[in-house]
């Protein structure tokens, strides 16, 4: 088939995009990936708390979603459907990692991945002077969010950082809307106790996933998508 130009895909509904992806349309797949990269990455990070693992989980979630795209029925938004998939993927990876750590601990072997993650969280990449203060604030915010209990953290990231509605978060996590509100409220209270009020403005820039990172993930996802259909 002849792929639609990317600009033409912009007007398609979620069901039409899903149908185009099922037919192997790379432009439709590219549009969906670019629209959802940051949300899915943030959702995966909220479970895994590791950027590399979150990116891998996001890529795998796209692969699973595109392979089963004919199962998308449009009852939820496509972005919500994808969010469920990436959260399940991240949870599965975390469970696997916990099982591996348990085996290593039983054998009195040091789990090097834990130390690597701690080192990565503590490392700082050189940045232009004008961005240094904001980068430090984002780092403090990310560290504080990472310390929230998981139930609070996942709901908070999707609702307050990614900007989903209460209903969308409830649908993505399969919990009541009232539970979403409670978890977000408790998360905010914990953060307020840990951070000064002026840090609240850093939320919109926390967990950035754009530019080279976004482009690189998009290229890998689409390359895998096209390889399957070659």
GUVEXDREN-950755 format. One record per residue (C-alpha): x, y, z; chain; residue in three letters. Coordinates in Angstrom, 1 decimal. Layout:
N
VEXTOR      x      y      z cadena residuo
VEXTOR      X      Y      Z      A     ALA
...
//
This chain:
230
VEXTOR      x      y      z cadena residuo
VEXTOR    0.0    0.0    0.0      A     UNK
VEXTOR    1.0    3.7   -0.4      A     UNK
VEXTOR    1.6    5.3    3.0      A     UNK
VEXTOR   -0.3    8.5    3.8      A     UNK
VEXTOR    1.8   11.6    4.2      A     UNK
VEXTOR    2.4   12.5    7.8      A     UNK
VEXTOR    0.4   15.7    7.4      A     UNK
VEXTOR   -2.7   13.8    6.2      A     UNK
VEXTOR   -2.5   11.5    9.2      A     UNK
VEXTOR   -3.0   14.5   11.6      A     UNK
VEXTOR   -6.7   14.5   10.7      A     UNK
VEXTOR   -7.3   10.8   11.3      A     UNK
VEXTOR   -9.3    9.6   14.4      A     UNK
VEXTOR   -7.7    7.2   16.8      A     UNK
VEXTOR   -9.6    4.3   15.2      A     UNK
VEXTOR   -8.4    5.4   11.7      A     UNK
VEXTOR   -4.8    5.7   12.9      A     UNK
VEXTOR   -5.0    2.2   14.4      A     UNK
VEXTOR   -6.4    0.8   11.2      A     UNK
VEXTOR   -3.6    2.6    9.2      A     UNK
VEXTOR   -1.0    1.1   11.5      A     UNK
VEXTOR   -2.5   -2.3   11.1      A     UNK
VEXTOR   -2.2   -1.9    7.3      A     UNK
VEXTOR    1.5   -1.1    7.8      A     UNK
VEXTOR    1.4    2.7    7.3      A     UNK
VEXTOR    4.7    4.1    8.7      A     UNK
VEXTOR    3.4    7.7    8.7      A     UNK
VEXTOR    0.6    6.8   11.0      A     UNK
VEXTOR    2.9    4.9   13.3      A     UNK
VEXTOR    5.4    7.8   13.3      A     UNK
VEXTOR    2.6   10.2   14.3      A     UNK
VEXTOR    1.4    8.0   17.1      A     UNK
VEXTOR    4.9    7.6   18.5      A     UNK
VEXTOR    5.7   11.3   18.4      A     UNK
VEXTOR    2.4   12.2   20.0      A     UNK
VEXTOR    2.9    9.7   22.9      A     UNK
VEXTOR    6.6    9.4   23.5      A     UNK
VEXTOR    6.9   11.7   26.5      A     UNK
VEXTOR    3.7   10.4   28.2      A     UNK
VEXTOR    4.7    6.8   27.8      A     UNK
VEXTOR    8.3    7.5   28.9      A     UNK
VEXTOR    7.1    9.3   32.0      A     UNK
VEXTOR    4.7    6.5   32.8      A     UNK
VEXTOR    7.4    3.9   32.5      A     UNK
VEXTOR    9.8    6.0   34.6      A     UNK
VEXTOR    7.2    6.3   37.3      A     UNK
VEXTOR    7.3    2.5   37.8      A     UNK
VEXTOR   11.0    1.8   37.0      A     UNK
VEXTOR   12.7    5.0   38.2      A     UNK
VEXTOR   15.5    4.5   35.8      A     UNK
VEXTOR   15.8    6.4   32.5      A     UNK
VEXTOR   17.5    3.7   30.5      A     UNK
VEXTOR   15.0    1.0   31.6      A     UNK
VEXTOR   12.1    3.4   31.0      A     UNK
VEXTOR   13.2    4.1   27.5      A     UNK
VEXTOR   13.6    0.3   26.8      A     UNK
VEXTOR   10.2   -0.4   28.3      A     UNK
VEXTOR    8.6    2.3   26.1      A     UNK
VEXTOR   10.1    0.9   23.0      A     UNK
VEXTOR    9.0   -2.6   23.8      A     UNK
VEXTOR    5.5   -1.3   24.6      A     UNK
VEXTOR    5.2    0.3   21.2      A     UNK
VEXTOR    6.3   -3.0   19.6      A     UNK
VEXTOR    3.6   -4.9   21.6      A     UNK
VEXTOR    1.0   -2.3   20.8      A     UNK
VEXTOR    1.6   -2.2   17.1      A     UNK
VEXTOR    1.7   -6.0   16.9      A     UNK
VEXTOR   -1.8   -6.1   18.6      A     UNK
VEXTOR   -3.2   -2.9   17.2      A     UNK
VEXTOR   -6.2   -4.7   15.7      A     UNK
VEXTOR   -7.3   -5.2   19.3      A     UNK
VEXTOR   -7.8   -1.5   19.8      A     UNK
VEXTOR  -11.6   -0.9   19.8      A     UNK
VEXTOR  -11.7    2.8   20.4      A     UNK
VEXTOR  -13.6    2.6   23.8      A     UNK
VEXTOR  -10.6    4.4   25.4      A     UNK
VEXTOR   -8.4    7.0   23.7      A     UNK
VEXTOR   -5.4    5.5   21.8      A     UNK
VEXTOR   -3.1    7.3   24.2      A     UNK
VEXTOR   -4.8    5.7   27.2      A     UNK
VEXTOR   -4.6    2.3   25.6      A     UNK
VEXTOR   -0.9    2.8   25.0      A     UNK
VEXTOR   -0.4    4.0   28.6      A     UNK
VEXTOR   -1.9    0.8   30.0      A     UNK
VEXTOR    0.5   -1.2   27.8      A     UNK
VEXTOR    3.6    0.6   28.8      A     UNK
VEXTOR    2.7    0.5   32.5      A     UNK
VEXTOR    2.1   -3.3   32.3      A     UNK
VEXTOR    5.5   -3.6   30.5      A     UNK
VEXTOR    7.2   -1.6   33.1      A     UNK
VEXTOR    5.6   -3.6   35.9      A     UNK
VEXTOR    6.7   -6.8   34.3      A     UNK
VEXTOR   10.3   -5.6   33.9      A     UNK
VEXTOR   10.4   -4.5   37.5      A     UNK
VEXTOR    9.0   -7.9   38.7      A     UNK
VEXTOR   11.7   -9.6   36.6      A     UNK
VEXTOR   14.4   -7.4   38.1      A     UNK
VEXTOR   13.2   -8.1   41.6      A     UNK
VEXTOR   13.3  -11.8   41.0      A     UNK
VEXTOR   16.8  -11.5   39.7      A     UNK
VEXTOR   17.9   -9.5   42.7      A     UNK
VEXTOR   16.3  -12.0   45.0      A     UNK
VEXTOR   18.3  -14.8   43.4      A     UNK
VEXTOR   21.5  -12.8   43.6      A     UNK
VEXTOR   20.9  -11.9   47.2      A     UNK
VEXTOR   20.3  -15.6   48.1      A     UNK
VEXTOR   23.7  -16.4   46.6      A     UNK
VEXTOR   25.3  -13.4   48.4      A     UNK
VEXTOR   26.2  -11.8   45.1      A     UNK
VEXTOR   26.2   -8.0   44.8      A     UNK
VEXTOR   23.5   -6.7   42.5      A     UNK
VEXTOR   25.6   -4.3   40.3      A     UNK
VEXTOR   22.5   -2.8   38.6      A     UNK
VEXTOR   21.4   -1.2   41.9      A     UNK
VEXTOR   24.8    0.6   42.3      A     UNK
VEXTOR   24.8    1.6   38.6      A     UNK
VEXTOR   21.3    3.2   39.0      A     UNK
VEXTOR   22.4    5.1   42.2      A     UNK
VEXTOR   25.5    6.4   40.4      A     UNK
VEXTOR   23.4    7.5   37.4      A     UNK
VEXTOR   21.0    9.3   39.7      A     UNK
VEXTOR   23.9   11.1   41.3      A     UNK
VEXTOR   25.7   12.0   38.1      A     UNK
VEXTOR   25.4   15.4   36.5      A     UNK
VEXTOR   25.9   16.3   32.8      A     UNK
VEXTOR   27.5   19.6   32.0      A     UNK
VEXTOR   25.0   22.2   30.9      A     UNK
VEXTOR   25.1   25.8   29.8      A     UNK
VEXTOR   25.3   28.2   32.7      A     UNK
VEXTOR   21.9   29.7   31.9      A     UNK
VEXTOR   20.3   26.3   32.3      A     UNK
VEXTOR   22.3   25.1   35.3      A     UNK
VEXTOR   19.9   26.4   38.0      A     UNK
VEXTOR   16.8   24.9   36.3      A     UNK
VEXTOR   18.6   21.6   35.8      A     UNK
VEXTOR   19.5   21.5   39.5      A     UNK
VEXTOR   15.9   22.2   40.5      A     UNK
VEXTOR   14.6   19.6   38.1      A     UNK
VEXTOR   17.0   17.1   39.6      A     UNK
VEXTOR   15.7   17.9   43.1      A     UNK
VEXTOR   12.2   17.5   41.9      A     UNK
VEXTOR   12.8   14.2   40.1      A     UNK
VEXTOR   14.6   12.8   43.2      A     UNK
VEXTOR   11.7   13.8   45.4      A     UNK
VEXTOR    9.1   12.3   43.1      A     UNK
VEXTOR   11.2    9.1   42.8      A     UNK
VEXTOR   11.0    8.7   46.6      A     UNK
VEXTOR    7.2    8.7   46.6      A     UNK
VEXTOR    5.4    5.3   47.3      A     UNK
VEXTOR    4.7    3.7   43.9      A     UNK
VEXTOR    0.9    4.0   44.0      A     UNK
VEXTOR    1.3    7.8   44.7      A     UNK
VEXTOR    4.2    8.2   42.2      A     UNK
VEXTOR    2.5    6.7   39.2      A     UNK
VEXTOR   -0.8    8.6   39.7      A     UNK
VEXTOR    1.1   11.8   40.4      A     UNK
VEXTOR    3.3   11.6   37.3      A     UNK
VEXTOR    0.4   10.9   35.0      A     UNK
VEXTOR   -1.9   13.5   36.5      A     UNK
VEXTOR    0.3   16.4   37.6      A     UNK
VEXTOR    3.3   16.1   35.3      A     UNK
VEXTOR    1.9   14.6   32.2      A     UNK
VEXTOR   -1.4   16.4   32.6      A     UNK
VEXTOR   -4.0   13.6   32.1      A     UNK
VEXTOR   -7.4   14.2   33.5      A     UNK
VEXTOR   -8.5   12.3   36.7      A     UNK
VEXTOR  -10.7   10.1   34.5      A     UNK
VEXTOR   -7.9    9.3   32.1      A     UNK
VEXTOR   -5.6    8.3   34.9      A     UNK
VEXTOR   -8.3    6.2   36.5      A     UNK
VEXTOR   -8.9    4.5   33.2      A     UNK
VEXTOR   -5.2    3.9   32.5      A     UNK
VEXTOR   -4.6    2.5   36.0      A     UNK
VEXTOR   -8.0    0.7   36.3      A     UNK
VEXTOR   -8.8    2.4   39.6      A     UNK
VEXTOR  -11.7    4.6   40.7      A     UNK
VEXTOR  -11.4    8.3   40.0      A     UNK
VEXTOR  -11.7    9.0   43.8      A     UNK
VEXTOR   -8.6    6.9   44.4      A     UNK
VEXTOR   -6.7    8.9   41.8      A     UNK
VEXTOR   -7.6   12.1   43.6      A     UNK
VEXTOR   -6.6   10.7   47.0      A     UNK
VEXTOR   -3.2    9.4   45.7      A     UNK
VEXTOR   -2.4   12.7   44.0      A     UNK
VEXTOR   -3.4   14.7   47.1      A     UNK
VEXTOR   -1.2   12.6   49.4      A     UNK
VEXTOR    1.7   12.8   46.9      A     UNK
VEXTOR    1.5   16.6   46.8      A     UNK
VEXTOR    1.5   16.7   50.6      A     UNK
VEXTOR    4.6   14.5   50.8      A     UNK
VEXTOR    6.3   16.7   48.2      A     UNK
VEXTOR    5.4   19.9   49.9      A     UNK
VEXTOR    7.0   18.6   53.1      A     UNK
VEXTOR   10.2   17.8   51.2      A     UNK
VEXTOR   10.5   20.8   48.8      A     UNK
VEXTOR   10.3   24.5   49.1      A     UNK
VEXTOR    7.2   26.2   47.4      A     UNK
VEXTOR    9.4   27.8   44.7      A     UNK
VEXTOR   10.3   24.4   43.3      A     UNK
VEXTOR    6.7   23.7   42.2      A     UNK
VEXTOR    7.3   25.6   39.0      A     UNK
VEXTOR    9.9   23.0   37.9      A     UNK
VEXTOR    7.3   20.3   37.5      A     UNK
VEXTOR    6.5   21.1   33.8      A     UNK
VEXTOR   10.2   20.6   32.9      A     UNK
VEXTOR   10.7   17.5   34.9      A     UNK
VEXTOR   11.5   14.2   33.2      A     UNK
VEXTOR   12.1   15.7   29.8      A     UNK
VEXTOR   12.0   13.4   26.9      A     UNK
VEXTOR   12.3   15.4   23.7      A     UNK
VEXTOR   14.8   16.4   21.0      A     UNK
VEXTOR   17.5   13.8   20.4      A     UNK
VEXTOR   16.0   11.3   22.9      A     UNK
VEXTOR   12.5   11.5   21.3      A     UNK
VEXTOR   13.9   11.3   17.8      A     UNK
VEXTOR   16.1    8.4   18.6      A     UNK
VEXTOR   13.3    6.4   20.2      A     UNK
VEXTOR   11.0    7.2   17.3      A     UNK
VEXTOR   13.6    6.0   14.7      A     UNK
VEXTOR   14.1    2.7   16.6      A     UNK
VEXTOR   10.4    2.1   17.0      A     UNK
VEXTOR    9.6    2.8   13.3      A     UNK
VEXTOR   12.6    0.8   12.1      A     UNK
VEXTOR   11.3   -2.2   14.1      A     UNK
VEXTOR    7.7   -1.6   12.8      A     UNK
VEXTOR    8.9   -1.5    9.2      A     UNK
VEXTOR   11.2   -4.6    9.6      A     UNK
VEXTOR    8.2   -6.7   10.9      A     UNK
VEXTOR    6.2   -5.8    7.8      A     UNK
VEXTOR    9.0   -6.1    5.3      A     UNK
//
